Amino acid sequence: MFKAMWNNFYNWAVRDASTLTKTSIILVLFILGMVTLVFSIKKGKDGKPISNWFLFWVAILIVGLAITYVILIS
């Protein structure tokens, strides 16, 4: 069941996706990652640049997904 779901998603998002869809996915992931990173760094205390470590790691994960997606489609 999960293999079929994964294959359907992979076919939709990577193999059969148009250039516009691929570009949109990459753009949304990078913007979401950068916005999350900005909010994690915002209002850091003296000497500590990161105020919210959870948001920081979520941002790193999102940007990592975007980079992985770029590698998959190239």
C-alpha positions in Angstrom: 0.0 0.0 0.0 2.7 2.5 1.0 4.8 1.5 -2.0 1.9 2.3 -4.4 1.3 5.6 -2.6 5.0 6.5 -2.9 5.1 5.5 -6.6 2.0 7.6 -7.3 3.5 10.6 -5.5 6.9 10.2 -7.2 5.3 9.9 -10.6 3.2 13.0 -10.0 6.0 15.2 -8.4 9.1 14.1 -10.2 8.7 12.0 -13.4 5.5 13.3 -15.0 5.6 16.8 -13.6 5.7 19.8 -15.9 8.5 22.3 -15.6 6.2 24.8 -14.0 5.2 22.3 -11.3 8.8 21.4 -10.6 9.8 25.1 -10.4 6.8 25.8 -8.1 7.7 23.0 -5.8 11.3 24.1 -5.5 10.3 27.8 -5.1 7.8 27.0 -2.3 10.2 24.8 -0.4 13.0 27.4 -0.5 10.8 30.3 0.5 9.2 28.2 3.3 12.7 27.2 4.5 14.0 30.7 4.4 11.0 32.2 6.2 11.3 29.5 8.9 15.0 30.2 9.2 14.3 34.0 9.6 11.8 33.3 12.4 14.1 30.9 14.2 16.9 33.5 14.2 14.7 36.5 15.0 14.9 37.9 18.5 18.0 36.0 19.6 19.3 36.8 23.0 22.7 38.4 23.5 25.4 36.2 22.2 22.9 33.6 20.9 21.9 34.0 17.3 19.2 31.3 17.3 16.2 31.9 19.5 14.1 28.8 18.5 16.1 25.6 17.9 13.0 23.7 16.8 12.2 26.1 14.0 15.9 26.2 13.0 16.0 22.4 12.5 12.7 22.5 10.7 14.2 25.1 8.3 17.3 23.0 7.8 15.0 20.0 7.0 12.9 21.9 4.5 16.0 23.3 2.7 17.4 19.8 2.7 14.2 18.5 1.0 14.4 21.3 -1.6 18.0 20.4 -2.4 17.2 16.7 -2.6 14.3 17.5 -4.9 16.6 19.5 -7.2 19.0 16.5 -7.3 16.2 14.1 -8.1 14.9 16.1 -11.0 18.3 16.8 -12.6 
